[in-house]
Every structure is written in structure tokens, then in C-alpha cells.
Amino acid sequence: MAKAATAKRITRGALKKNAAKKNMTTPREGKQRALKAELKYIPWSSVQLEDLNPLLQRQFVVGQDVMLARVLLKKGCIVPEHSHHNEQITYILEGALKFWIDGKELVVNAGEVLTIPPHMPHKAEALEDTVDLDVFNPPRADWINKTDKYLRGGK
């Protein structure tokens, strides 16, 4: 094991030395630069409002390691039970959501926050017209790629 670690250090060192001679970056340095976060100013009015089903719309902004979503739910909207590897924080701006999570029923009202650990199955129902902000870490790839069929009414 120690020999393998030493070999990696030598290889990285050789890569850096060789890259410096040629005025290049190593693959690792290039990846770090490519992943660097950038400053963005984004009014919600400039973000496309996505219709997922007749009772559900959303907008989202993706950062380097997090995603912020503004979710609009009409009274009676059901978000089917699902789970994901992303940590989630839900903050209700207006309205109320009833959650079924971890064997409990919880009502989260305007001004309240719910944290949902990764891989925890949960379901929600809008008890009234609701606006919520959801934060995900890491960003939800299924939302970005539009493969979140559980929200799209079978689309």
C-alpha cells in the first residue's frame, strides 16, 4: 500500500514537472480550474418556469455544489413518495405542505424549514397554494436532465 502511494506521488510530481516545462496544466489542475465556482446574479423572473403537471411548476438555479429550486404547488398537489442521494432543505415561503416521512406526518407552514437526509423516502401534499424553496446538495441530476418522471405525471 505504501509503495502504491509513493508511486502516485512520484507520478504526480513528474506530471507537474513535465507540465511546467511545457507551460501546461496537469489533468487534476485542469479539472480543479474547470470546477471553480463563478459569481452569478439571477433574478427569478429570468429563470424559465417549468410546468411539470397541472398542479406543479418549478424553477431552479444550479451552483457548483448546490441547487436552489423555487417550487409552486397548487392546493391538492401530491409529490409522490421518492428518495434521492441528495440532502434536501425545504423552506416554505407561502402556504403549507404535509409530509409523510420517516414514519411520521409533518405539516410545514410558511416560515418553517424541514431538513431531509439523503436516501430518506418522503411524500408531500400541498394543503393550500404553496411556494417553497428547496436546496439540494449535490444538485439533482434528474431535474437537470428532466428524467424525474415521478413529478411529470408519467410524461
C-alpha positions in Angstrom: 0.0 0.0 0.0 2.8 2.4 0.9 4.6 1.6 -2.4 1.4 2.5 -4.4 1.0 5.8 -2.6 4.7 6.6 -3.2 4.3 5.7 -6.9 1.3 8.1 -7.2 3.2 10.9 -5.6 6.2 10.4 -7.9 3.8 10.2 -10.9 2.0 13.4 -9.9 5.3 15.1 -9.3 6.6 14.0 -12.6 3.4 15.3 -14.3 3.7 18.7 -12.7 7.4 19.0 -13.6 6.7 17.9 -17.2 3.6 20.2 -17.4 5.7 23.2 -16.0 8.3 22.6 -18.8 5.6 22.7 -21.4 3.6 25.6 -19.8 0.6 23.2 -19.4 -1.6 22.1 -16.5 -1.9 18.6 -15.2 -5.3 16.8 -15.6 -6.0 17.3 -11.9 -5.2 21.0 -12.0 -7.3 21.5 -15.2 -10.2 19.7 -13.5 -9.9 21.9 -10.4 -9.9 25.1 -12.6 -12.9 23.8 -14.6 -14.9 23.2 -11.4 -14.2 26.7 -9.9 -17.4 28.4 -8.9 -18.4 31.6 -10.6 -20.4 34.6 -9.4 -23.9 34.8 -10.8 -26.8 37.2 -10.4 -30.0 35.6 -11.4 -33.5 37.2 -10.9 -36.2 34.5 -10.6 -38.1 36.4 -13.4 -35.3 35.4 -15.8 -35.5 31.7 -14.9 -37.8 29.6 -17.1 -40.9 28.4 -15.2 -41.2 24.6 -15.9 -44.7 23.1 -15.9 -44.4 19.5 -14.5 -48.1 18.8 -14.2 -51.3 20.9 -13.9 -50.6 21.5 -10.2 -46.8 21.8 -10.1 -44.3 24.2 -11.5 -40.7 24.9 -10.7 -37.6 27.0 -11.4 -34.1 26.2 -10.3 -30.6 27.6 -10.3 -27.5 25.4 -10.2 -24.3 26.3 -8.5 -21.0 24.4 -8.2 -22.2 22.0 -5.4 -25.7 23.1 -4.6 -29.1 23.7 -6.3 -31.8 26.1 -5.3 -35.3 25.4 -6.6 -38.4 27.5 -6.3 -41.4 25.1 -6.4 -45.0 26.3 -6.9 -47.7 23.8 -5.8 -51.4 24.3 -6.2 -53.7 23.1 -3.3 -54.1 19.3 -3.6 -50.8 18.7 -5.5 -49.2 15.4 -4.5 -45.5 14.9 -4.7 -45.3 11.0 -4.9 -43.1 9.1 -2.5 -39.5 9.2 -3.7 -36.0 9.3 -2.3 -32.6 10.6 -3.6 -29.0 10.6 -2.7 -29.2 14.4 -2.3 -29.5 16.2 1.0 -32.5 18.5 0.9 -33.6 21.6 2.9 -37.1 22.8 2.3 -38.2 26.3 3.4 -41.9 27.2 2.9 -42.3 30.8 1.8 -46.1 30.7 1.4 -48.8 28.1 2.2 -48.2 24.7 3.8 -47.0 21.2 2.8 -47.9 18.0 4.6 -45.1 15.5 4.5 -45.1 11.7 5.1 -41.5 11.0 6.1 -39.7 8.6 8.4 -43.0 7.1 9.6 -44.4 10.5 10.6 -46.8 13.0 9.2 -45.5 16.6 9.5 -47.1 19.9 8.4 -44.6 22.5 7.4 -46.1 26.0 7.3 -44.9 29.3 5.9 -41.7 30.4 7.6 -40.7 26.9 8.6 -37.9 24.6 7.5 -37.5 20.9 7.0 -34.2 19.1 6.5 -34.4 15.7 4.7 -31.3 13.5 4.9 -30.1 11.6 1.8 -31.9 8.4 0.9 -34.9 9.1 3.1 -38.2 8.3 1.4 -40.7 11.1 1.5 -44.0 12.3 0.0 -45.8 15.6 0.2 -49.2 17.2 -0.4 -50.0 20.9 -0.7 -52.6 21.8 1.8 -53.0 25.2 0.1 -51.3 27.0 -2.8 -47.7 26.9 -1.7 -44.4 28.4 -2.7 -41.3 26.6 -1.3 -37.6 26.9 -1.8 -35.7 23.6 -1.9 -31.9 23.4 -1.5 -30.2 20.2 -2.7 -26.6 19.1 -2.3 -25.4 17.9 -4.7 -27.6 19.3 -7.5 -30.4 17.0 -8.7 -29.2 15.4 -11.9 -32.7 14.0 -12.6 -34.1 17.5 -12.5 -31.4 19.0 -14.7 -31.7 16.1 -17.2 -35.5 16.1 -17.0 -35.7 12.4 -16.1 -37.8 13.0 -13.0 -40.9 11.1 -14.2 -42.4 10.8 -10.7 -43.1 14.6 -10.9 -44.2 14.7 -14.5 -47.4 12.7 -14.3 -46.0 9.9 -16.4 -44.7 12.2 -19.2 
